[in-house]
Amino acid sequence: MDAETHSHCKYYNIENDFSIADLAAFHGHLGPYIVLGYRIGKYVRSNFCDDPFRMKAEVRCAGVPPQSCLADGVQLGSGCTLGKRNIEIIPSETVSCVFKADGRTIAITPRPFPLPRKDMDYEAAIEAVAEEMYYRRDDELFDLS
C-alpha cells in the first residue's frame, strides 16, 4: 500500500498529534511508558518512515506492565497497530524498540527516567513524571542506533 495507490482515500495514513489527555484516555491512565512509546513512535514516523503500512515495530521489554505499556504509545505514535499485525512485543531483559521499513532498520533505546518513591502518592507522582516526559526533547528521552 502506498499514498499514490490510495490518493483517492481521504482517511488514508492520517497523522495526529495526541495530547496527554488523549494518551491517558486510550491507555486508561497516564504513565511514563505510554508517553515514551508515543514519543518514540512519533520520532520514527517523522524521521524514518512516514507510512505505517510499510513499517514493522518490535517492542522489546519484560513483556508485562509497566514496560509493555510502551507498545500502546508506539501504536499511537507510529501507526503500527495490532490490527494491522505490524507490531509485536518481544520479551527481553532490556527495553528497546526496533523499526523496519524498506530494508532499513532503526533501533531506539529509552534513557533511564526517575521513578517516584513508593512512600508518596505513587499514582499522582508517576503521572507527574509522565507529564514532564511528554514535553522533553527526543534526545533526553531516547538514543538511536
MARBA-3410 file (N, C-alpha, C, O; in Angstrom, 1 decimal):
145
0.8,-1.2,0.0,0.0,0.0,0.0,0.9,1.2,0.0,1.9,1.3,0.7 ~ 0.5,2.2,-0.7,1.2,3.5,-0.7,0.3,4.6,-1.0,-0.9,4.4,-1.4 ~ 0.8,5.8,-0.8,-0.1,7.0,-0.9,-0.6,7.2,-2.3,-1.7,7.7,-2.4 ~ 0.2,6.9,-3.3,-0.3,7.1,-4.7,-1.5,6.2,-5.0,-2.4,6.6,-5.6 ~ -1.3,4.9,-4.5,-2.4,4.0,-4.8,-3.7,4.4,-4.1,-4.8,4.1,-4.6
-3.5,5.1,-3.0,-4.7,5.5,-2.2,-5.0,7.0,-2.2,-5.6,7.5,-1.2 ~ -4.5,7.6,-3.2,-4.7,9.1,-3.3,-6.1,9.5,-3.2,-6.4,10.7,-2.9 ~ -7.0,8.7,-3.6,-8.5,9.0,-3.6,-9.1,8.8,-2.3,-10.3,9.1,-2.1 ~ -8.3,8.2,-1.3,-8.9,7.9,0.0,-8.5,9.1,1.0,-7.4,9.4,1.2 ~ -9.6,9.7,1.5,-9.3,10.9,2.4,-8.9,10.5,3.8,-8.4,11.4,4.5
-9.0,9.3,4.2,-8.7,8.9,5.5,-7.5,7.9,5.6,-7.2,7.3,6.6 ~ -6.7,7.9,4.5,-5.5,7.0,4.4,-4.3,7.7,5.1,-4.0,8.8,4.8 ~ -3.7,7.0,6.0,-2.4,7.4,6.6,-2.5,8.8,7.2,-1.6,9.6,7.0 ~ -3.5,9.1,8.0,-3.6,10.4,8.6,-2.7,10.4,9.8,-2.6,9.5,10.6 ~ -2.0,11.5,10.0,-1.1,11.7,11.1,-1.9,12.6,12.2,-2.7,13.4,11.8
-1.6,12.3,13.4,-2.3,13.0,14.5,-1.3,13.3,15.6,-0.4,12.5,15.9 ~ -1.5,14.5,16.2,-0.7,14.8,17.4,-1.6,14.6,18.6,-2.6,15.3,18.8 ~ -1.3,13.5,19.4,-2.2,13.2,20.5,-1.7,14.0,21.8,-0.5,14.1,22.0 ~ -2.7,14.5,22.5,-2.4,15.2,23.7,-2.1,14.3,24.8,-2.3,13.0,24.7 ~ -1.7,14.8,26.0,-1.5,14.0,27.2,-2.9,13.3,27.5,-2.9,12.2,27.9
-3.9,14.1,27.5,-5.3,13.6,27.8,-5.7,12.5,26.8,-6.3,11.5,27.2 ~ -5.3,12.6,25.5,-5.6,11.5,24.5,-4.9,10.3,24.9,-5.5,9.2,24.9 ~ -3.6,10.4,25.3,-2.8,9.2,25.7,-3.5,8.5,26.9,-3.6,7.3,26.9 ~ -3.9,9.3,27.9,-4.5,8.7,29.1,-5.8,8.1,28.8,-6.2,7.1,29.3 ~ -6.6,8.7,27.9,-7.9,8.2,27.5,-7.8,6.8,26.8,-8.5,5.9,27.1
-6.8,6.7,25.9,-6.6,5.5,25.2,-6.1,4.4,26.1,-6.5,3.2,26.0 ~ -5.2,4.7,27.0,-4.5,3.7,27.8,-5.2,3.5,29.2,-4.9,2.4,29.8 ~ -6.0,4.4,29.6,-6.7,4.2,30.9,-6.1,5.0,32.0,-6.7,5.2,33.0 ~ -4.9,5.5,31.9,-4.2,6.4,32.8,-3.0,6.9,32.1,-2.6,6.5,31.0 ~ -2.3,7.9,32.7,-1.1,8.4,32.1,0.1,7.9,32.9,0.3,8.1,34.1
1.0,7.2,32.2,2.2,6.7,32.7,3.4,6.9,31.8,3.2,7.3,30.7 ~ 4.6,6.8,32.4,5.8,7.1,31.6,6.0,6.3,30.3,6.5,6.7,29.3 ~ 5.6,5.0,30.4,5.9,4.1,29.3,5.0,4.4,28.1,5.5,4.3,26.9 ~ 3.7,4.8,28.3,2.9,5.2,27.1,3.5,6.5,26.5,3.5,6.6,25.3 ~ 3.9,7.4,27.3,4.4,8.6,26.8,5.7,8.4,26.0,5.9,8.9,24.9
6.6,7.6,26.6,7.9,7.2,25.9,7.6,6.5,24.6,8.2,6.8,23.6 ~ 6.7,5.5,24.6,6.4,4.8,23.3,5.8,5.8,22.3,6.1,5.7,21.1 ~ 4.9,6.7,22.7,4.3,7.6,21.8,5.4,8.5,21.2,5.4,8.7,20.0 ~ 6.3,9.0,22.0,7.3,9.9,21.5,8.3,9.2,20.6,8.7,9.7,19.6 ~ 8.6,7.9,20.9,9.4,7.1,20.0,8.7,6.9,18.7,9.3,7.1,17.6
7.5,6.5,18.7,6.7,6.3,17.5,6.6,7.6,16.7,6.8,7.5,15.4 ~ 6.4,8.7,17.3,6.3,10.0,16.5,7.7,10.3,15.9,7.7,10.7,14.7 ~ 8.8,10.0,16.6,10.1,10.3,16.0,10.3,9.4,14.8,10.8,9.9,13.8 ~ 10.0,8.1,14.9,10.2,7.2,13.8,9.3,7.6,12.6,9.8,7.6,11.5 ~ 8.1,8.0,12.9,7.2,8.4,11.8,7.7,9.6,11.1,7.6,9.8,9.9
8.3,10.5,11.8,8.8,11.8,11.2,10.2,11.6,10.6,10.5,12.4,9.6 ~ 11.0,10.7,11.1,12.4,10.7,10.7,12.9,9.4,10.0,14.0,9.3,9.6 ~ 12.0,8.4,10.0,12.4,7.1,9.5,11.5,6.6,8.3,12.0,6.3,7.2 ~ 10.2,6.5,8.6,9.2,6.0,7.7,7.9,6.7,8.0,7.4,6.5,9.1 ~ 7.3,7.4,7.1,6.1,8.1,7.4,4.8,7.3,7.0,3.7,7.8,7.1
5.0,6.0,6.6,3.9,5.2,6.2,3.8,3.9,7.1,4.6,3.0,6.9 ~ 2.9,3.8,8.0,2.8,2.6,8.9,2.4,1.4,8.2,2.6,0.3,8.8 ~ 2.0,1.4,6.9,1.7,0.2,6.2,3.0,-0.4,5.6,3.0,-1.6,5.3 ~ 4.1,0.4,5.6,5.4,-0.2,5.1,6.3,-0.5,6.3,7.4,-0.9,6.0 ~ 5.9,-0.3,7.5,6.7,-0.4,8.7,6.3,-1.5,9.6,5.1,-1.9,9.6
7.3,-2.1,10.3,7.0,-3.1,11.3,7.7,-2.6,12.6,8.9,-2.1,12.6 ~ 7.1,-2.8,13.7,7.6,-2.4,15.0,7.8,-3.6,15.9,6.9,-4.4,16.0 ~ 8.9,-3.6,16.6,9.1,-4.6,17.7,9.4,-3.9,19.0,10.3,-3.0,19.0 ~ 8.6,-4.1,20.0,8.8,-3.5,21.3,9.4,-4.6,22.1,8.8,-5.6,22.5 ~ 10.7,-4.4,22.5,11.4,-5.4,23.3,11.4,-4.9,24.8,11.9,-3.8,25.1
10.9,-5.7,25.6,10.7,-5.3,27.0,10.4,-6.6,27.8,10.4,-7.7,27.3 ~ 10.2,-6.4,29.1,9.8,-7.5,30.0,8.6,-8.2,29.6,8.4,-9.4,29.9 ~ 7.7,-7.6,28.8,6.5,-8.3,28.3,5.3,-8.1,29.2,4.3,-8.7,28.9 ~ 5.5,-7.4,30.3,4.4,-7.2,31.2,4.4,-5.7,31.6,5.4,-5.1,31.5 ~ 3.3,-5.2,32.1,3.2,-3.8,32.6,4.2,-3.6,33.7,4.5,-4.5,34.5
4.8,-2.5,33.9,4.5,-1.3,33.1,5.3,-1.2,31.8,4.9,-0.4,30.9 ~ 6.4,-2.0,31.6,7.2,-1.9,30.4,6.4,-2.1,29.1,6.6,-1.5,28.1 ~ 5.5,-3.1,29.1,4.7,-3.4,27.9,3.8,-2.3,27.5,3.3,-2.3,26.4 ~ 3.5,-1.3,28.4,2.7,-0.2,28.1,3.4,0.7,27.0,2.7,1.5,26.3 ~ 4.7,0.5,26.8,5.4,1.1,25.7,4.7,0.9,24.4,4.6,1.7,23.5
4.2,-0.4,24.2,3.5,-0.8,22.9,2.3,0.1,22.6,2.1,0.4,21.5 ~ 1.6,0.5,23.6,0.4,1.3,23.4,0.8,2.7,22.8,0.2,3.2,21.9 ~ 1.9,3.3,23.4,2.4,4.5,22.9,3.0,4.4,21.5,2.7,5.3,20.6 ~ 3.7,3.3,21.2,4.3,3.1,19.9,3.1,3.0,18.8,3.3,3.5,17.7 ~ 2.0,2.4,19.2,0.9,2.3,18.2,0.4,3.6,17.9,0.2,3.9,16.7
0.2,4.5,18.9,-0.4,5.8,18.6,0.6,6.7,17.9,0.2,7.5,17.0 ~ 1.9,6.6,18.2,2.9,7.5,17.6,3.3,7.0,16.2,3.5,7.9,15.3 ~ 3.5,5.7,16.0,4.0,5.3,14.7,2.9,4.9,13.7,3.1,4.9,12.5 ~ 1.7,4.5,14.2,0.7,4.0,13.3,0.8,2.5,13.1,-0.1,1.9,12.5 ~ 1.8,1.8,13.6,1.9,0.4,13.6,0.9,-0.1,14.7,0.9,0.3,15.8
0.0,-1.1,14.3,-1.0,-1.5,15.2,-1.2,-3.0,15.3,-0.8,-3.7,14.4 ~ -1.8,-3.4,16.3,-2.1,-4.9,16.5,-3.0,-5.3,15.4,-2.9,-6.4,14.9 ~ -4.0,-4.5,15.0,-4.9,-4.9,13.9,-4.3,-5.1,12.6,-4.6,-6.0,11.8 ~ -3.3,-4.3,12.3,-2.5,-4.5,11.0,-1.4,-5.6,11.2,-0.8,-6.0,10.2 ~ -1.3,-6.1,12.4,-0.3,-7.1,12.7,1.1,-6.7,12.4,2.0,-7.5,12.0
1.4,-5.4,12.5,2.8,-4.9,12.2,3.5,-4.3,13.5,4.4,-3.5,13.4 ~ 3.0,-4.8,14.6,3.7,-4.5,15.9,3.7,-5.8,16.8,2.7,-6.5,16.8 ~ 4.7,-6.0,17.5,4.7,-7.1,18.4,5.6,-6.8,19.6,6.5,-6.0,19.5 ~ 5.3,-7.4,20.7,6.1,-7.3,21.9,7.0,-8.6,22.0,6.5,-9.7,21.9 ~ 8.3,-8.3,22.1,9.2,-9.4,22.2,9.8,-9.4,23.6,10.5,-8.4,23.9
9.6,-10.4,24.4,10.2,-10.5,25.7,11.7,-10.3,25.7,12.4,-11.0,25.0 ~ 12.2,-9.4,26.5,13.6,-9.1,26.6,14.0,-8.5,28.0,13.1,-7.9,28.6 ~ 15.2,-8.7,28.4,15.7,-8.2,29.6,16.0,-6.7,29.5,16.0,-6.0,30.5 ~ 16.2,-6.2,28.3,16.4,-4.8,28.1,15.3,-4.2,27.3,14.6,-4.9,26.5 ~ 15.1,-2.9,27.4,14.0,-2.2,26.8,14.5,-1.5,25.5,15.5,-0.7,25.6
13.9,-1.7,24.4,14.2,-1.0,23.2,13.0,-1.2,22.2,12.2,-2.0,22.4 ~ 13.1,-0.4,21.1,12.1,-0.5,20.1,12.9,-0.6,18.8,13.8,0.2,18.5 ~ 12.5,-1.6,17.9,13.2,-1.7,16.6,12.1,-1.6,15.6,11.0,-2.2,15.6 ~ 12.4,-0.8,14.6,11.5,-0.5,13.5,12.2,-0.9,12.2,13.4,-0.6,12.0 ~ 11.4,-1.5,11.3,12.0,-1.9,10.0,11.0,-1.4,8.9,9.8,-1.5,9.0
11.6,-0.9,7.8,10.9,-0.5,6.7,11.8,-0.4,5.5,12.9,0.1,5.6 ~ 11.3,-0.9,4.4,12.0,-0.7,3.1,13.5,-1.2,3.2,14.3,-0.6,2.6 ~ 13.7,-2.3,3.9,15.0,-2.9,4.0,16.0,-2.2,5.0,17.1,-2.5,5.1 ~ 15.4,-1.2,5.7,16.2,-0.5,6.7,15.7,-0.8,8.1,14.6,-1.2,8.3 ~ 16.6,-0.6,9.1,16.3,-0.8,10.5,16.8,0.3,11.3,17.9,0.9,11.1
16.0,0.7,12.3,16.4,1.7,13.3,16.0,1.1,14.7,14.9,0.6,14.9 ~ 17.0,1.2,15.6,16.7,0.7,17.0,16.8,2.0,17.9,17.7,2.8,17.8 ~ 15.9,2.0,18.8,15.8,3.1,19.8,15.7,2.6,21.2,14.9,1.7,21.5 ~ 16.6,3.1,22.0,16.7,2.7,23.4,16.3,3.8,24.3,17.0,4.9,24.3 ~ 15.3,3.6,25.1,14.9,4.7,26.1,16.0,4.9,27.1,16.7,4.0,27.5
16.2,6.2,27.4,17.1,6.6,28.5,16.4,6.3,29.8,15.2,6.4,29.9 ~ 17.2,6.0,30.9,16.5,5.8,32.2,15.8,7.1,32.6,16.2,8.2,32.3 ~ 14.7,6.9,33.4,14.0,8.0,33.9,13.7,7.7,35.4,13.6,6.6,35.8 ~ 13.6,8.8,36.2,13.4,8.7,37.6,12.0,8.2,37.9,11.0,8.7,37.4 ~ 11.9,7.2,38.8,10.6,6.8,39.3,10.4,7.3,40.7,11.3,7.5,41.5
9.2,7.7,41.1,8.9,8.2,42.4,9.1,7.2,43.5,9.0,5.9,43.2 ~ 9.3,7.6,44.7,9.4,6.7,45.8,8.0,6.1,46.1,7.0,6.7,45.8 ~ 8.0,4.9,46.6,6.7,4.2,46.9,6.0,4.8,48.1,4.8,4.6,48.3 ~ 6.7,5.7,48.9,6.0,6.2,50.1,5.2,7.5,49.8,4.7,8.1,50.7 ~ 5.2,7.9,48.5,4.4,9.1,48.1,3.1,8.6,47.6,2.7,7.4,47.6
2.2,9.5,47.1,1.0,9.2,46.4,1.6,8.7,45.0,1.7,9.5,44.1 ~ 1.8,7.5,44.9,2.6,6.9,43.8,1.9,7.2,42.4,2.5,7.6,41.5 ~ 0.6,7.0,42.4,-0.1,7.2,41.1,0.0,8.6,40.6,0.2,8.9,39.4 ~ -0.2,9.6,41.5,-0.1,11.0,41.2,1.3,11.3,40.8,1.6,12.1,39.9 ~ 2.3,10.8,41.5,3.7,11.1,41.2,4.1,10.5,39.9,4.9,11.1,39.2
3.6,9.3,39.6,4.0,8.6,38.3,3.4,9.4,37.1,4.0,9.5,36.1 ~ 2.2,9.9,37.3,1.5,10.8,36.4,2.3,12.0,36.1,2.4,12.5,35.0 ~ 2.8,12.6,37.2,3.7,13.8,37.0,4.9,13.6,36.2,5.4,14.4,35.4 ~ 5.6,12.4,36.5,6.8,12.0,35.7,6.4,11.9,34.3,7.1,12.4,33.4 ~ 5.3,11.2,34.0,4.9,11.0,32.6,4.6,12.4,31.9,4.9,12.6,30.7
3.9,13.2,32.6,3.6,14.5,32.0,4.8,15.3,31.7,4.9,16.0,30.7 ~ 5.8,15.3,32.6,7.0,16.0,32.4,7.8,15.4,31.2,8.3,16.1,30.4 ~ 7.7,14.1,31.0,8.4,13.4,29.9,7.8,13.8,28.6,8.5,13.9,27.6 ~ 6.5,14.0,28.5,5.8,14.4,27.3,6.4,15.6,26.6,6.4,15.7,25.4 ~ 6.9,16.6,27.5,7.5,17.8,27.0,9.0,17.8,26.8,9.5,18.8,26.3
9.6,16.7,27.1,11.1,16.7,27.0,11.5,16.6,25.5,10.8,16.1,24.6 ~ 12.8,16.9,25.2,13.3,16.8,23.9,13.6,15.3,23.6,13.8,14.5,24.6 ~ 13.5,14.9,22.4,13.8,13.5,22.0,15.1,13.0,22.5,15.2,11.9,23.1 ~ 16.2,13.8,22.4,17.5,13.3,22.9,17.6,13.2,24.4,18.5,12.6,24.9 ~ 16.6,13.7,25.1,16.6,13.5,26.6,15.8,12.2,26.9,16.0,11.7,28.0
15.0,11.7,26.0,14.2,10.5,26.2,14.8,9.2,25.7,14.6,8.1,26.3 ~ 15.5,9.3,24.6,16.0,8.0,23.9,17.2,8.2,23.1,17.5,9.3,22.7 ~ 17.9,7.1,22.8,19.1,7.1,22.0,18.8,6.2,20.7,18.0,5.3,20.8 ~ 19.4,6.6,19.6,19.2,5.9,18.4,20.4,5.0,18.0,21.6,5.3,18.4 ~ 20.2,3.9,17.3,21.3,3.1,16.8,20.9,2.4,15.5,21.6,1.7,14.9
END
